[in-house]
Amino acid sequence: MAATPPKLSLLLSLITTIYIFLSCTTTPVFSAGKPGPFACDVSNNPELKSFTFCNPSLDIETRVADLVNKLTLKEKIGWVVSGSEGVSRLGIPGYWWWSEALHGIGSNGPGSKFEPDNVRAATSFPQVILTAASFNVSLFHLIGKAISTEARAMHNVGAAGLTFWSPNVNIFRDPRWGRGQETPGEDPLLSGQYAVAYVKALQQRDDGDQTRLKVAACCKHYTAYDLEHWKEFDRFTFDAQVTQQDLDDTYQPPFKSCVLDGNVASVMCSYNQVNGKPSCGNPELLNGVVRGQWKLNGYIVSDCDSVEVLFNHQHYKNSPEEAAAVAVNSGLDLDCGSFLLEHVEAAVNRGLVNESSINRAVTNNFATLMRLGFFDGNPINQLYGNLGLNDICTKENQELAREAALQGIVLLKNLGNSLPLSPASVKSLAVIGPNADDKDFNMLGSYFGNPCEYTTPLKGLTAYVPTVYHSGCNRILCDVAQVDEAKKIASTVDAVVLVMGSNQSIEAEGLDREDITLPGQQQLLMSEVAKVAKGPVILVIMSGGGMDVQFAKENPKITGILWAGFPGEAGGTAIADVIFGSHNPSGRLPLTWYPQSYAEKINMTDMNMRPNPTTGYPGRTYRFYTGPTVYPFGYGLSYSGFKHRLAEPLPTIMPVELEEGHACRSSDCKSVNVVEPMCKNLVFGVHLSVKNVGKLAGSHTVLVFSRPPRVHNAPHKQLVAFEKVHLRSKEEEVVRFEIDVCKDLSVVDEMGNRKVALGKHVLRVGNLKHFFNVTI
């Protein structure tokens, strides 16, 4: 083929540039029902084929390198912020990175839109804390997969991006934390298992291509973040003082699991400081741990405006350029906000940041988008291109939302087997409480989008029996209780269901609780109603954190208590199904319920997990707490009974094989470092026979706890394995666990090193105990 004449070549280039400019935007936009424009849309603009980064047959590294080399510094900087600016001359549209998928597609970030003429709703699953109460890893995965499918469908019709900043895997350290509801609870193992299952379900493609992503997940908020606004402290300026032992033993493990086992595409650094350094400006935590030790394959993003907070609120640096520099140099790739857009170029010009660091950041960002197919043209021509509006709010997904709520609801009290209620004997039911007929989406918790359907507890219960309703309170805060009206109704019916608890005006992002009692006059209302009731009184608590309901636990007139978390769009149906016995409850508490005295005596700012006998500090979470509880971690009743027995004998001695010359061969050691050669043979099976001895079929969660020797201030109890099993009445099944001494039974010493404790260990399942020794 003859070469194109220079003048004609210049003309064609000019035409191409004008075409690309007209067909692409420079700022992120969404048009309802009008997806696009798309990067590398060669079907509409064949000229783009000449760009190496638009060639999907090449490896991602080659494509990204080509793209970065084509960009000016200013254009690169446009891609280190969440509202990334398009590059019209290269046919690249703008992109909003921020979308949420905590328990369904949320409407919080600008990357997702619910609009009447396009996507009006998406399935809203239970808030994470309730899903975690199911202790069902398969369920975690099913929910994530359903959400990722709806996300892809929304993307195809121009209603969502591809990067979702979920899940929240912070440890629920203190019951007053407003965002604890977003997390899987207080246990590092459960939180890590949830994170891995959910992340994999969001990200893994159905074609098995491990180099590509369905959507990109993000584990947040890294790290030791669990305070919103408590007294004079707020999340923007709080400096979390954390020991290395607590950091590596409690706060870090869920994030480590996210990256190493879940292969998450992103980690979000938090607002707070950790030991005097902002999380988003801490090179040891970002470059050192996330990128260095854990080898993150993806990008590090700030919580929104964290870099601006670092400068304006924490006053960590003297100039905005220095603040921008410390964030980028620490390992930050993407700023949720505009601070880097405004100041990082000046930082480069001042020599505070090398352009190579900007290249690193955009390389990580572009590589993620490449893995998502953002640079492969119209998504309709890609793997999930067939998904659309019909794949959102499907019957299957809505039923899954109901099933998730059913599996999570926890039965806390069932005096005299008052539950389940019988529709045949309960001819009239009073439904009382400010959460009973909620019209404000209280059941969804935080970070929600428009639900497909919404069934309140009142509606769910009315589907079983005739009901009479009274709110009992002027609002959820219940500063005014309508006691007389509620008592009048309660005294005339066969049974009463009280639907109480909290909502986002009590516990939420930016809002921690002062007290952990039921709000306002709710307790008064409940006690007075119970006095006049002639039949069973069932208390349903909606909340993210635990409540001190010791009064209800001890009140014989309150015969049943259920915790329903924030149960999602089908929550009302699920609550009614449990109360009337269509479902046998199997949820277990993923957090400790403390008495009010805990909130009165313990500063929320104390990050220490371990108790201090000298000061009387009782410690935190079931692993370390030494004080009284209202309900312990892992507690939950069933309408059936279950028994455990060992199906096979367990070892009583586990010998540790040390290399010749090891110091512990000749001296008295309390523990040895976890190292590969030693750990090879330190694995044994635990085979438990579980039998349903009740009259009803039901699911049962087997929780395996360990009590290590008392070395290195080890936990007095820790969860090492769990499994959910469904059994018919009188059915028996063997549940098998593989216990790795180094991985599952090790402890963390004062310096953050993982150790195998020598001496007597105890494994416990329910009332079943097994003692064994780890020896040299």
Disulfide bonds with the S-S distance in Angstrom:
Cys40-Cys54 2.06
Cys219-Cys258 1.94
Cys269-Cys280 2.05
Cys304-Cys336 2.00
Cys393-Cys452 2.01
Cys473-Cys478 1.95
Cys664-Cys669 2.07
Cys679-Cys742 1.97
